[in-house]
Amino acid sequence: MPIFEFKCLECGHLFERICKTDQDRSTCPECGDSAQRLVSVTAACSSSCELTSGFT
């Protein structure tokens, strides 16, 4: 199962959880309120990708 990021709707706590892809809600480990799954940023690089390209 994949790891997803969640944000608590009450206290704003950010956390990760391993869950099924169709699970869009979870319980906040800090306050116990409802948390919503976030859209995470992903990165991909081919074997010819240069990590320093475009950076100084």
C-alpha distance (Angstrom), angle and dihedral (degrees) to the residues before:
residue distance angle dihedral
M1 . . .
P2 3.82 . .
I3 3.81 127.9 .
F4 3.81 115.4 -114.4
E5 3.81 132.2 -170.8
F6 3.80 119.4 -126.1
K7 3.81 133.6 -170.3
C8 3.79 123.0 -154.9
L9 3.79 112.8 -120.8
E10 3.82 91.2 -148.0
C11 3.82 109.3 38.9
G12 3.83 100.5 15.5
H13 3.83 94.3 -124.4
L14 3.83 112.8 162.3
F15 3.80 118.6 -145.3
E16 3.80 142.3 154.9
R17 3.77 127.0 -122.9
I18 3.81 135.1 -178.3
C19 3.80 106.4 -127.7
K20 3.78 146.0 136.5
T21 3.80 117.9 -70.7
D22 3.82 92.6 -115.8
Q23 3.84 93.6 56.4
D24 3.82 107.8 100.5
R25 3.83 98.9 164.6
S26 3.79 132.8 55.7
T27 3.80 139.7 165.1
C28 3.80 119.6 -95.3
P29 3.84 111.5 -116.5
E30 3.84 90.1 -149.1
C31 3.81 104.3 50.8
G32 3.83 104.4 4.6
D33 3.81 94.3 -122.2
S34 3.80 126.9 127.7
A35 3.82 119.5 -71.0
Q36 3.79 128.8 -164.3
R37 3.81 126.5 -140.2
L38 3.81 114.8 -111.3
V39 3.78 129.4 -142.4
S40 3.80 103.8 -112.0
V41 3.77 127.6 -147.4
T42 3.79 113.9 -117.3
A43 3.78 131.5 -163.7
A44 3.78 129.7 -151.1
C45 3.75 130.2 -176.3
S46 3.79 131.7 -179.5
S47 3.79 122.1 -137.0
S48 3.81 89.5 -99.3
C49 3.81 93.3 53.7
E50 3.79 115.2 119.2
L51 3.80 112.5 -144.0
T52 3.81 92.9 -153.0
S53 3.80 96.0 47.6
G54 3.80 110.2 126.3
F55 3.80 95.1 6.9
T56 3.79 128.7 105.7
